[in-house]
Amino acid sequence: MQVEQDVDAVEWMRARWAEHGEPSPSHFAAMASVMRAAAVMSEAVEQRLKKLKLNRTGYLVLITLQMAPNNERPLGQLSRQLLVHPTTVTLLVDQLEKPKLVTRLAHPTDRRTVLARLTPKGLKVTQEASASLAEIGFGVGDIDAATADRIVADLRTMRRSIGDLR
């Protein structure tokens, strides 16, 4: 059976799920909806960032550094904050160092810790990327601020339920 173009694929699957007697159709639809939205958003964000020779995770590193005191964070904190493996952060920082968007430096009081710092060029690229992403509503389209805030609140409730928040 083919899904019609104007039919919501998530609602179509929810109906089939329920017809087959599968468990928790609403929760299944919530999962499918979040995953589908994330995939579509990610694609829109990646397309914009590609023009600036960035990827989504690299952009997240840059904006995390932009918001940090002195535009710097320990690599381990970046790993935990972005939910990526420490090796991934190391590779990302390597990639961001080549075009001189970030630099590594020693922690002033802990010799075991390496800091990543946003460079002036990195700040400029981060601001350009954020402006470009703002043009497409950061991948969520042209929804209004109230809708965006409701989505954040609803997802916060979900994130708390799945253990992302306490």
Buried (B, 14 or more C-beta within 10 A) or exposed (E): EEEEEEEBEBEEBBBEBBEEEEEEBEEBBBEBBBEBBEEEBEEBBBEBBEEBEBBBBBBBBBBBBBEBEEBBBBBEBBBEBBEBEEEBBBEBBEBBBEEEBBBBEEEEEEEEEBBBBBBEEBBEBBEEBBEBBEEBBBBBEEEEEEEBEEEEEEEEEBEEEEEEEE
